[in-house]
Amino acid sequence: MKNIRPTFIAAAAVTACAISLGGCATKTYVNERVATVDAKVQATQSQVNQHQVHLDQLDKTTREALDRATAAGKLAEGKFLYEMVLSDDSVKFPVDSAKLSPEAEQRLTAFADKLKTDNRNVYLEIQGHTDSRGPDALNLHLGEERAEAGRLFMNQHGVPLNRMATISYGKEDPAASNKTRAGRAQNRRVVLIVMS
């Protein structure tokens, strides 16, 4: 019995050491795992912040689109008063260009002055058109650029942006035949429609 007691005490001591060492290993393991989880949480928070910035940009874009849609709705409700077409020989747009010629700028300046002199609450629909050459997507984009060039010029001359809307018809609404050079030149145009 005497030999069993020291063996029992030694076994208890070894067990106690193993338990205390096991506790140290567990604490280190937990600290490593917590550090890993913290790193993942920080990375996730960074992604959440990036997504929030993106959502804020989308929200701004949505608000701008809604404002333009509201302006277009007002235009649709309006009554046609008159229109001005920038398509005669002196103001035609060159092929693949949205740049306003000096003659077009003169006519737009006179048009803006007339609108200010009339002092009426009118809305403008500014339509961009192209000839039939080129892909549909390119023509729609070019028509929008032409209409936008007119809108920005009118704004620089005192017409409020919220009273104007642009639309591109691309090659879909020709004023003349696209089979001749002169007809294609007439189709490269901007039309300003005034509505009350």
DRENLUM-820785 format. One record per residue: x, y, z of N, C-alpha, C in turn; residue in three letters. Coordinates in steps of 0.05 Angstrom, whole numbers, padded with zeros to 5 digits. Example, Ala and Ser with C-alpha at 12.3 -4.5 7.8 and 13.67 -1.06 7.14 Angstrom:
((00264 -00114 00156) (00246 -00090 00156) (00264 -00066 00156) "ala")
((00257 -00045 00142) (00273 -00021 00143) (00258 00001 00157) "ser")
end
This chain:
((00016 -00024 00000) (00000 00000 00000) (00017 00025 00000) "met")
((00040 00022 00013) (00057 00045 00014) (00067 00053 -00014) "lys")
((00072 00033 -00031) (00082 00039 -00058) (00060 00051 -00076) "asn")
((00035 00045 -00070) (00013 00055 -00086) (00009 00085 -00081) "ile")
((00013 00093 -00056) (00008 00121 -00049) (00027 00140 -00064) "arg")
((00054 00135 -00064) (00071 00153 -00080) (00064 00152 -00110) "pro")
((00057 00129 -00120) (00049 00127 -00148) (00024 00143 -00153) "thr")
((00005 00142 -00134) (-00020 00157 -00137) (-00014 00188 -00136) "phe")
((00004 00196 -00119) (00011 00224 -00116) (00025 00233 -00142) "ile")
((00043 00217 -00152) (00057 00223 -00177) (00037 00226 -00200) "ala")
((00018 00207 -00201) (-00002 00207 -00223) (-00019 00232 -00220) "ala")
((-00026 00240 -00196) (-00042 00264 -00191) (-00027 00289 -00200) "ala")
((-00001 00289 -00193) (00016 00312 -00201) (00018 00314 -00231) "ala")
((00022 00292 -00245) (00024 00292 -00274) (-00003 00301 -00286) "val")
((-00025 00292 -00275) (-00051 00300 -00285) (-00055 00330 -00281) "thr")
((-00048 00340 -00258) (-00051 00369 -00252) (-00034 00385 -00272) "ala")
((-00010 00377 -00277) (00008 00391 -00296) (-00005 00390 -00324) "cys")
((-00015 00367 -00332) (-00027 00365 -00358) (-00051 00383 -00361) "ala")
((-00067 00385 -00340) (-00091 00402 -00341) (-00082 00431 -00342) "ile")
((-00061 00439 -00327) (-00053 00467 -00328) (-00040 00474 -00354) "ser")
((-00024 00455 -00366) (-00012 00460 -00392) (-00034 00460 -00414) "leu")
((-00054 00444 -00411) (-00076 00443 -00430) (-00091 00470 -00429) "gly")
((-00094 00482 -00406) (-00107 00508 -00404) (-00090 00529 -00418) "gly")
((-00064 00528 -00417) (-00047 00548 -00431) (-00050 00544 -00461) "cys")
((-00050 00520 -00470) (-00053 00515 -00498) (-00080 00525 -00508) "ala")
((-00101 00521 -00492) (-00127 00529 -00500) (-00129 00560 -00501) "thr")
((-00116 00574 -00482) (-00116 00603 -00482) (-00102 00614 -00507) "lys")
((-00080 00602 -00515) (-00065 00611 -00539) (-00082 00605 -00563) "thr")
((-00094 00582 -00564) (-00112 00575 -00587) (-00135 00595 -00590) "tyr")
((-00147 00601 -00567) (-00170 00620 -00568) (-00160 00647 -00577) "val")
((-00137 00657 -00567) (-00127 00683 -00575) (-00122 00684 -00606) "asn")
((-00111 00662 -00616) (-00106 00661 -00645) (-00132 00662 -00661) "glu")
((-00152 00647 -00651) (-00178 00646 -00665) (-00191 00674 -00663) "arg")
((-00190 00687 -00640) (-00202 00713 -00637) (-00189 00733 -00656) "val")
((-00162 00732 -00658) (-00148 00749 -00677) (-00157 00745 -00705) "ala")
((-00160 00720 -00713) (-00170 00713 -00740) (-00198 00724 -00745) "thr")
((-00215 00720 -00725) (-00242 00730 -00728) (-00243 00761 -00729) "val")
((-00226 00774 -00712) (-00224 00803 -00713) (-00216 00813 -00741) "asp")
((-00196 00799 -00753) (-00187 00807 -00779) (-00209 00804 -00800) "ala")
((-00225 00783 -00798) (-00247 00779 -00816) (-00269 00800 -00812) "lys")
((-00274 00807 -00787) (-00294 00828 -00781) (-00285 00854 -00793) "val")
((-00260 00861 -00790) (-00250 00887 -00800) (-00251 00887 -00831) "gln")
((-00244 00864 -00843) (-00246 00862 -00873) (-00275 00865 -00882) "ala")
((-00294 00852 -00867) (-00322 00854 -00874) (-00332 00883 -00870) "thr")
((-00323 00896 -00849) (-00332 00924 -00844) (-00322 00942 -00866) "gln")
((-00298 00937 -00876) (-00287 00952 -00898) (-00304 00948 -00923) "ser")
((-00312 00924 -00928) (-00330 00918 -00951) (-00357 00931 -00948) "gln")
((-00367 00931 -00924) (-00393 00944 -00918) (-00391 00974 -00924) "val")
((-00368 00986 -00915) (-00364 01015 -00920) (-00362 01021 -00950) "asn")
((-00348 01004 -00965) (-00346 01007 -00994) (-00374 01005 -01007) "gln")
((-00389 00985 -00998) (-00416 00982 -01009) (-00434 01005 -01002) "his")
((-00431 01017 -00979) (-00447 01040 -00971) (-00440 01064 -00989) "gln")
((-00415 01068 -00994) (-00407 01090 -01012) (-00419 01085 -01040) "val")
((-00418 01060 -01050) (-00430 01054 -01076) (-00460 01059 -01075) "his")
((-00473 01051 -01054) (-00502 01055 -01052) (-00509 01085 -01051) "leu")
((-00492 01101 -01038) (-00497 01130 -01037) (-00494 01141 -01065) "asp")
((-00475 01132 -01080) (-00472 01141 -01108) (-00496 01133 -01125) "gln")
((-00505 01108 -01121) (-00529 01099 -01136) (-00553 01116 -01128) "leu")
((-00555 01122 -01103) (-00578 01138 -01093) (-00578 01166 -01106) "asp")
((-00554 01178 -01108) (-00551 01204 -01121) (-00559 01202 -01151) "lys")
((-00550 01181 -01164) (-00556 01177 -01192) (-00586 01172 -01196) "thr")
((-00598 01158 -01177) (-00627 01153 -01178) (-00642 01179 -01175) "thr")
((-00634 01195 -01156) (-00647 01221 -01152) (-00645 01239 -01177) "arg")
((-00622 01239 -01190) (-00618 01255 -01214) (-00636 01244 -01237) "glu")
((-00638 01217 -01239) (-00655 01205 -01259) (-00684 01212 -01254) "ala")
((-00692 01212 -01228) (-00720 01218 -01221) (-00726 01248 -01228) "leu")
((-00707 01265 -01223) (-00710 01294 -01230) (-00714 01297 -01260) "asp")
((-00698 01283 -01275) (-00701 01284 -01305) (-00727 01272 -01314) "arg")
((-00735 01250 -01301) (-00761 01238 -01309) (-00784 01257 -01302) "ala")
((-00782 01271 -01279) (-00803 01290 -01271) (-00804 01312 -01292) "thr")
((-00781 01322 -01300) (-00780 01344 -01320) (-00792 01334 -01346) "ala")
((-00786 01309 -01354) (-00797 01297 -01378) (-00827 01294 -01376) "ala")
((-00836 01287 -01352) (-00865 01285 -01347) (-00879 01312 -01351) "gly")
((-00866 01332 -01341) (-00878 01359 -01344) (-00879 01367 -01374) "lys")
((-00857 01359 -01388) (-00857 01364 -01417) (-00880 01349 -01431) "leu")
((-00884 01325 -01423) (-00905 01308 -01435) (-00933 01320 -01430) "ala")
((-00936 01333 -01407) (-00962 01344 -01400) (-00966 01371 -01414) "glu")
((-00944 01383 -01423) (-00946 01410 -01434) (-00959 01411 -01462) "gly")
((-00965 01436 -01470) (-00978 01441 -01495) (-00956 01452 -01514) "lys")
((-00955 01441 -01538) (-00935 01450 -01558) (-00940 01479 -01565) "phe")
((-00919 01495 -01564) (-00921 01523 -01572) (-00907 01527 -01600) "leu")
((-00881 01521 -01601) (-00867 01523 -01626) (-00841 01508 -01624) "tyr")
((-00826 01506 -01646) (-00801 01492 -01646) (-00780 01507 -01662) "glu")
((-00755 01501 -01657) (-00733 01511 -01673) (-00715 01488 -01680) "met")
((-00708 01486 -01706) (-00692 01464 -01715) (-00664 01475 -01724) "val")
((-00643 01463 -01713) (-00616 01469 -01722) (-00608 01449 -01743) "leu")
((-00616 01454 -01768) (-00609 01435 -01789) (-00604 01447 -01816) "ser")
((-00606 01474 -01818) (-00601 01485 -01844) (-00571 01485 -01850) "asp")
((-00564 01494 -01874) (-00536 01491 -01883) (-00516 01503 -01864) "asp")
((-00523 01525 -01850) (-00503 01538 -01833) (-00499 01526 -01806) "ser")
((-00517 01508 -01797) (-00514 01498 -01770) (-00514 01467 -01768) "val")
((-00512 01454 -01790) (-00512 01424 -01789) (-00488 01414 -01773) "lys")
((-00492 01391 -01761) (-00470 01378 -01747) (-00454 01362 -01767) "phe")
((-00427 01364 -01764) (-00410 01346 -01781) (-00415 01317 -01773) "pro")
((-00405 01299 -01790) (-00408 01270 -01784) (-00393 01264 -01758) "val")
((-00406 01248 -01741) (-00394 01238 -01716) (-00386 01261 -01697) "asp")
((-00400 01283 -01697) (-00393 01306 -01680) (-00417 01317 -01666) "ser")
((-00413 01326 -01642) (-00435 01339 -01627) (-00428 01369 -01622) "ala")
((-00406 01378 -01634) (-00397 01406 -01630) (-00416 01425 -01644) "lys")
((-00424 01446 -01629) (-00441 01467 -01641) (-00424 01486 -01658) "leu")
((-00433 01492 -01682) (-00419 01511 -01699) (-00424 01539 -01688) "ser")
((-00407 01559 -01696) (-00412 01586 -01687) (-00440 01596 -01696) "pro")
((-00449 01588 -01720) (-00475 01595 -01729) (-00497 01584 -01711) "glu")
((-00493 01559 -01703) (-00513 01546 -01685) (-00513 01560 -01658) "ala")
((-00490 01568 -01648) (-00489 01583 -01623) (-00503 01610 -01625) "glu")
((-00500 01623 -01648) (-00514 01649 -01652) (-00544 01645 -01651) "gln")
((-00554 01624 -01665) (-00583 01619 -01666) (-00593 01611 -01638) "arg")
((-00577 01595 -01623) (-00586 01587 -01596) (-00585 01611 -01577) "leu")
((-00566 01629 -01581) (-00565 01653 -01564) (-00590 01670 -01569) "thr")
((-00597 01674 -01594) (-00621 01689 -01601) (-00646 01675 -01590) "ala")
((-00646 01649 -01591) (-00669 01633 -01581) (-00672 01636 -01551) "phe")
((-00649 01634 -01537) (-00649 01638 -01508) (-00659 01666 -01500) "ala")
((-00650 01686 -01515) (-00658 01713 -01510) (-00688 01716 -01514) "asp")
((-00699 01704 -01534) (-00728 01705 -01540) (-00743 01692 -01516) "lys")
((-00733 01669 -01507) (-00747 01656 -01484) (-00746 01674 -01459) "leu")
((-00724 01688 -01454) (-00722 01705 -01431) (-00740 01730 -01434) "lys")
((-00741 01740 -01459) (-00758 01764 -01465) (-00787 01757 -01462) "thr")
((-00795 01734 -01472) (-00823 01725 -01469) (-00831 01722 -01440) "asp")
((-00811 01716 -01423) (-00815 01713 -01394) (-00839 01695 -01387) "asn")
((-00839 01672 -01401) (-00860 01652 -01396) (-00848 01628 -01383) "arg")
((-00863 01614 -01368) (-00854 01589 -01356) (-00858 01566 -01377) "asn")
((-00838 01563 -01393) (-00839 01543 -01414) (-00820 01520 -01408) "val")
((-00824 01498 -01421) (-00806 01475 -01419) (-00795 01469 -01447) "tyr")
((-00770 01461 -01448) (-00758 01454 -01473) (-00752 01424 -01474) "leu")
((-00760 01412 -01496) (-00751 01385 -01502) (-00730 01388 -01524) "glu")
((-00706 01379 -01519) (-00684 01382 -01538) (-00678 01354 -01550) "ile")
((-00683 01351 -01576) (-00681 01325 -01589) (-00655 01324 -01605) "gln")
((-00640 01303 -01602) (-00616 01298 -01618) (-00622 01277 -01640) "gly")
((-00613 01283 -01664) (-00617 01265 -01687) (-00591 01260 -01702) "his")
((-00590 01238 -01716) (-00566 01231 -01732) (-00575 01221 -01759) "thr")
((-00555 01217 -01777) (-00562 01204 -01802) (-00561 01174 -01797) "asp")
((-00565 01158 -01818) (-00569 01129 -01814) (-00543 01114 -01814) "ser")
((-00520 01127 -01820) (-00495 01112 -01820) (-00486 01105 -01792) "arg")
((-00474 01082 -01789) (-00463 01074 -01763) (-00483 01056 -01747) "gly")
((-00473 01043 -01726) (-00490 01026 -01709) (-00511 01041 -01693) "pro")
((-00532 01028 -01687) (-00555 01041 -01673) (-00545 01053 -01646) "asp")
((-00530 01037 -01631) (-00521 01047 -01604) (-00504 01072 -01607) "ala")
((-00486 01073 -01626) (-00470 01096 -01630) (-00487 01120 -01638) "leu")
((-00507 01116 -01656) (-00524 01138 -01664) (-00541 01149 -01641) "asn")
((-00551 01131 -01624) (-00566 01140 -01600) (-00548 01157 -01582) "leu")
((-00524 01148 -01578) (-00505 01162 -01561) (-00498 01189 -01573) "his")
((-00493 01190 -01599) (-00486 01215 -01613) (-00510 01234 -01612) "leu")
((-00534 01224 -01616) (-00558 01241 -01614) (-00561 01253 -01586) "gly")
((-00555 01237 -01566) (-00556 01248 -01538) (-00535 01269 -01534) "glu")
((-00511 01265 -01544) (-00490 01285 -01542) (-00498 01311 -01555) "glu")
((-00510 01309 -01578) (-00519 01334 -01593) (-00540 01349 -01577) "arg")
((-00560 01334 -01567) (-00581 01346 -01551) (-00569 01359 -01525) "ala")
((-00550 01345 -01513) (-00538 01354 -01488) (-00521 01379 -01494) "glu")
((-00508 01381 -01517) (-00493 01405 -01524) (-00511 01429 -01526) "ala")
((-00535 01425 -01538) (-00554 01446 -01539) (-00565 01454 -01512) "gly")
((-00570 01434 -01495) (-00581 01440 -01468) (-00560 01455 -01451) "arg")
((-00535 01447 -01452) (-00515 01461 -01436) (-00510 01490 -01446) "leu")
((-00511 01493 -01473) (-00508 01520 -01484) (-00531 01538 -01475) "phe")
((-00556 01527 -01476) (-00579 01543 -01468) (-00577 01550 -01438) "met")
((-00567 01531 -01422) (-00564 01537 -01393) (-00544 01559 -01389) "asn")
((-00522 01559 -01404) (-00502 01580 -01401) (-00513 01607 -01408) "gln")
((-00535 01607 -01423) (-00548 01632 -01431) (-00574 01637 -01416) "his")
((-00576 01626 -01392) (-00597 01634 -01374) (-00622 01617 -01373) "gly")
((-00623 01595 -01388) (-00647 01578 -01386) (-00641 01557 -01365) "val")
((-00658 01555 -01344) (-00653 01536 -01322) (-00654 01507 -01332) "pro")
((-00635 01491 -01321) (-00634 01463 -01328) (-00659 01447 -01322) "leu")
((-00674 01455 -01301) (-00698 01440 -01294) (-00721 01446 -01313) "asn")
((-00717 01464 -01332) (-00737 01470 -01352) (-00731 01457 -01379) "arg")
((-00710 01440 -01379) (-00702 01427 -01404) (-00698 01397 -01400) "met")
((-00705 01383 -01420) (-00700 01354 -01420) (-00689 01346 -01448) "ala")
((-00672 01326 -01448) (-00660 01318 -01474) (-00670 01290 -01480) "thr")
((-00671 01284 -01506) (-00678 01258 -01516) (-00663 01253 -01542) "ile")
((-00654 01229 -01546) (-00641 01222 -01571) (-00658 01203 -01587) "ser")
((-00662 01210 -01612) (-00676 01193 -01630) (-00657 01178 -01648) "tyr")
((-00631 01185 -01646) (-00611 01172 -01664) (-00619 01175 -01693) "gly")
((-00621 01153 -01707) (-00628 01154 -01736) (-00657 01148 -01741) "lys")
((-00673 01145 -01719) (-00701 01135 -01722) (-00721 01155 -01732) "glu")
((-00715 01180 -01733) (-00735 01200 -01742) (-00723 01219 -01763) "asp")
((-00717 01208 -01786) (-00703 01225 -01806) (-00721 01247 -01817) "pro")
((-00709 01270 -01823) (-00723 01293 -01835) (-00722 01291 -01865) "ala")
((-00703 01276 -01875) (-00699 01273 -01904) (-00689 01245 -01910) "ala")
((-00686 01238 -01935) (-00676 01212 -01942) (-00647 01209 -01935) "ser")
((-00640 01185 -01925) (-00612 01180 -01918) (-00597 01169 -01942) "asn")
((-00609 01168 -01966) (-00596 01158 -01990) (-00579 01178 -02004) "lys")
((-00583 01204 -01997) (-00566 01224 -02009) (-00550 01239 -01988) "thr")
((-00528 01251 -01997) (-00510 01265 -01979) (-00525 01289 -01967) "arg")
((-00541 01303 -01983) (-00556 01327 -01972) (-00577 01318 -01952) "ala")
((-00590 01295 -01957) (-00610 01285 -01938) (-00597 01277 -01912) "gly")
((-00575 01263 -01913) (-00561 01256 -01888) (-00552 01280 -01873) "arg")
((-00544 01301 -01887) (-00536 01326 -01873) (-00559 01338 -01859) "ala")
((-00583 01338 -01871) (-00607 01348 -01858) (-00615 01332 -01833) "gln")
((-00609 01307 -01834) (-00616 01289 -01811) (-00598 01293 -01787) "asn")
((-00574 01304 -01791) (-00556 01310 -01768) (-00565 01337 -01757) "arg")
((-00583 01335 -01736) (-00595 01360 -01727) (-00602 01359 -01698) "arg")
((-00609 01382 -01687) (-00621 01385 -01660) (-00647 01400 -01664) "val")
((-00668 01390 -01651) (-00694 01403 -01651) (-00701 01412 -01623) "val")
((-00708 01437 -01620) (-00717 01448 -01594) (-00746 01453 -01595) "leu")
((-00762 01439 -01579) (-00791 01441 -01578) (-00798 01456 -01552) "ile")
((-00813 01478 -01556) (-00822 01494 -01533) (-00851 01487 -01526) "val")
((-00855 01481 -01501) (-00882 01474 -01491) (-00889 01491 -01467) "met")
((-00914 01496 -01464) (-00923 01511 -01440) (-00931 01493 -01418) "ser")
end
